[in-house]
Amino acid sequence: MARSDGFSGLSEFLSVAKHASFRAAAAELGVTPAAVSQAIRTLETRTGLVLFQRTTRRVGLTEAGEQLLARVRPAAAEIAGAFAALTDLRDRPAGLLRLSVPRVALPLVIEPVLPNFRRAYPDVAVDIDVNDAAVELTTNNLDAGIRIGEQVERDMIAVRLTPDLRWSVLGSPDYFAARGRPRTPEELTRHECIRYRFLTAGSIYRWEFVRGGREFSVDAPGSVTVNDGDLMMKCALKGMGLIYTADLFASRELAAGALEPVLEEFLLKTPGLFLYFPARTQMQPKLRVFIDMLTATSKRRDARRAPGRRGRR
């Protein structure tokens, strides 16, 4: 048995009531007068009541029609307003933008753009989940995320935010003065290293190197283990040990001479940071303008860095 559509005929009913004319209602709705008449007859059959008094010169509401109109017209206006609000969301940036961002991307990508973005688009609220673990966007009701390129799933659209990352072993001048500089990755066993523990897996990150085209890893020894990149950096700045990080994340410390690199000939290069999102979300105005501002800010940052880059980067 076919399911009855409770909204069937209401558009025709509202239009006829507004114009007091089947012909005018048909013109507004883009159908024939006969189609409007049939829709009204079907509606009257469903309600069991006559809704319009029809004469050759006039169409008017019955008492039942007046009661129905009084209830339906405000609801119809509310529905029309709901669709208008959706159109507004489609045409201008508004709503809540939910992002998953690793800690390392905060100073490099998010902090430079967030104040300007909020000033430019005050109708877009931003909810940032700071999370170093891989996050499933759809399951967690997120619009987009930021990750290192090799960690982005293949079915996502990815927008580059940084150049490729050159990984570095860094230490402070004080540390090197006291302990010397390792000349090969194997010599790290005689040094103090600040170890990083993954938040989700709980495992310790093994430092990765390459020699003669072959990649290998070292379980760097150390008495301090952290799961926060900022704390790891502060430990290195205080001379507590060596750290393994991307030079882009330590660009200020390198430029100031607060940290110095070693083992440069053994270090890897990997894809940089990318903004990623499902294809179905890319047409949202709130996400489009965020992408535009992120990429523009990234280009300005890279242009400023280019003249003063050290040869190893």
RAPEGI-V338248 format. One record per residue. N is the residue number from 1. PSI is psi in whole degrees, -180 to 180 (NA if undefined). OMEGA is omega in whole degrees, -180 to 180 (NA if undefined). BURIAL is + if it has 9 or more other ideal C-beta (glycine too) atoms within 8 Angstrom, else -. Layout:
n->[N:N]
psi->[PSI:PSI]
omega->[OMEGA:OMEGA]
burial->[BURIAL:BURIAL]
//
This chain:
n->[1:2:3:4:5:6:7:8:9:10:11:12:13:14:15:16:17:18:19:20:21:22:23:24:25:26:27:28:29:30:31:32:33:34:35:36:37:38:39:40:41:42:43:44:45:46:47:48:49:50:51:52:53:54:55:56:57:58:59:60:61:62:63:64:65:66:67:68:69:70:71:72:73:74:75:76:77:78:79:80:81:82:83:84:85:86:87:88:89:90:91:92:93:94:95:96:97:98:99:100:101:102:103:104:105:106:107:108:109:110:111:112:113:114:115:116:117:118:119:120:121:122:123:124:125:126:127:128:129:130:131:132:133:134:135:136:137:138:139:140:141:142:143:144:145:146:147:148:149:150:151:152:153:154:155:156:157:158:159:160:161:162:163:164:165:166:167:168:169:170:171:172:173:174:175:176:177:178:179:180:181:182:183:184:185:186:187:188:189:190:191:192:193:194:195:196:197:198:199:200:201:202:203:204:205:206:207:208:209:210:211:212:213:214:215:216:217:218:219:220:221:222:223:224:225:226:227:228:229:230:231:232:233:234:235:236:237:238:239:240:241:242:243:244:245:246:247:248:249:250:251:252:253:254:255:256:257:258:259:260:261:262:263:264:265:266:267:268:269:270:271:272:273:274:275:276:277:278:279:280:281:282:283:284:285:286:287:288:289:290:291:292:293:294:295:296:297:298:299:300:301:302:303:304:305:306:307:308:309:310:311:312:313]
psi->[132:139:134:137:110:-18:-6:129:-11:-36:-44:-41:-47:-39:-43:-41:-38:-44:-13:39:129:-37:-44:-38:-41:-40:-40:-38:-11:32:-179:155:-34:-37:-38:-45:-43:-41:-40:-42:-41:-40:-42:-36:-42:-39:-20:19:150:128:-24:140:124:131:176:-20:-12:145:123:157:142:178:-42:-40:-40:-43:-43:-43:-40:-32:-37:-36:-46:-38:-40:-40:-38:-42:-44:-38:-37:-43:-36:-37:-38:-41:-38:-41:-35:-34:-17:153:119:166:-163:123:115:128:146:124:131:157:-39:-23:-12:-58:-28:-37:-48:-50:-38:-25:-26:-47:-44:-38:-44:-36:-39:-31:73:-18:-1:113:149:127:111:121:107:112:123:-10:157:132:135:112:-50:-45:-36:12:44:145:-36:167:168:130:164:141:-41:-12:-2:131:148:-24:6:152:131:134:122:134:-23:162:173:152:130:117:149:147:121:149:164:156:-38:-41:-47:-34:-35:-36:-10:177:131:140:-19:159:-33:-28:-10:-21:-16:12:165:124:143:112:149:130:129:136:-47:-54:-30:1:159:134:129:130:133:138:172:140:124:34:0:128:144:166:157:131:88:130:152:154:0:126:133:164:27:125:-38:-44:-40:-44:-42:-36:-42:-41:-28:7:19:-16:-178:152:159:116:172:140:-27:-34:-17:25:-40:-42:-37:-44:-34:-8:9:-27:148:147:152:167:31:-33:-10:5:152:162:132:166:149:-159:140:144:132:153:157:149:-34:-17:-7:-18:-1:126:-39:-36:-37:-45:-30:-42:-46:-44:-38:-48:-38:-42:-40:-40:-41:-40:-46:-35:-37:-35:-30:-49:-32:11:142:153:-27:-15:NA]
omega->[-178:179:-179:178:-177:-180:-177:177:-176:177:179:179:-179:-179:178:179:-179:-174:-173:-176:176:-178:179:177:179:179:180:-176:180:178:-180:174:179:179:177:179:179:180:179:178:179:179:179:177:-179:-180:-177:-178:173:-176:-180:168:-176:169:180:-177:-170:172:-179:180:169:177:178:179:178:180:179:-179:-179:180:-172:-174:178:179:178:178:178:179:178:178:178:179:177:178:176:177:179:177:-179:-172:-179:179:179:178:-177:178:-177:-175:170:-172:174:-178:-176:-178:-176:-179:-174:-171:-171:-176:178:-172:-170:180:180:180:-179:177:-177:-175:-176:180:177:173:-176:178:-175:175:180:-172:180:180:174:-174:176:-171:-174:-179:-177:176:180:179:-176:177:175:179:170:-170:-177:179:-178:-180:-173:-178:179:169:-176:178:-177:178:-179:171:174:-177:172:-176:-172:166:-172:174:179:175:179:180:-178:177:-177:-172:-177:-177:175:-180:177:178:-179:-180:177:179:179:-178:175:-178:175:-173:-179:178:177:-176:-174:-176:-178:-179:179:-179:176:-177:-172:-178:176:177:180:-180:180:179:177:-178:-179:174:-173:-178:177:-179:178:178:-179:173:-179:-177:180:180:177:179:-179:177:179:-180:179:176:-176:-180:178:175:177:-177:176:-177:179:-180:-180:-174:-179:-180:178:-179:-179:-177:180:174:-180:-177:171:177:-173:-177:-178:-169:-174:171:-178:177:-179:180:178:165:-179:-177:176:-178:-175:-177:-169:-179:177:180:-178:179:-180:-178:176:177:-179:-178:178:-177:178:179:179:179:178:179:-179:178:179:-178:-169:-176:-175:-178:174:-173:-175:-171:NA]
burial->[-:-:-:-:-:-:-:+:+:+:-:+:+:+:+:+:+:-:+:+:-:+:-:+:+:+:-:-:+:-:-:-:+:-:+:+:+:-:+:+:-:+:+:+:-:+:+:-:-:-:+:+:+:-:-:-:-:-:+:-:+:+:-:+:+:+:-:+:+:-:-:+:+:-:-:+:-:-:-:-:-:-:-:-:-:-:-:+:+:-:-:-:+:+:+:-:+:+:+:+:+:+:+:+:+:+:-:+:+:+:-:-:+:+:-:+:+:+:-:-:+:-:-:+:-:+:-:-:+:-:+:+:-:-:+:-:+:-:-:+:-:+:+:+:+:+:+:+:+:-:-:+:-:-:-:+:-:+:+:+:+:+:-:-:+:+:+:+:+:+:+:+:-:-:+:+:-:-:-:-:-:+:-:-:+:-:+:+:-:-:+:+:+:+:+:+:+:+:+:-:-:-:-:+:+:-:+:+:+:+:-:-:-:-:-:+:-:+:-:+:-:+:-:+:+:+:-:-:+:-:-:+:+:-:+:+:+:-:+:+:+:+:+:+:+:+:+:+:+:+:+:-:+:+:-:-:-:-:+:+:+:+:+:-:-:+:+:+:-:+:-:+:+:+:+:+:+:+:-:-:+:+:-:+:+:+:+:+:+:+:+:-:+:+:+:-:+:+:-:-:+:+:-:-:+:-:-:-:-:-:-:-:-]
//
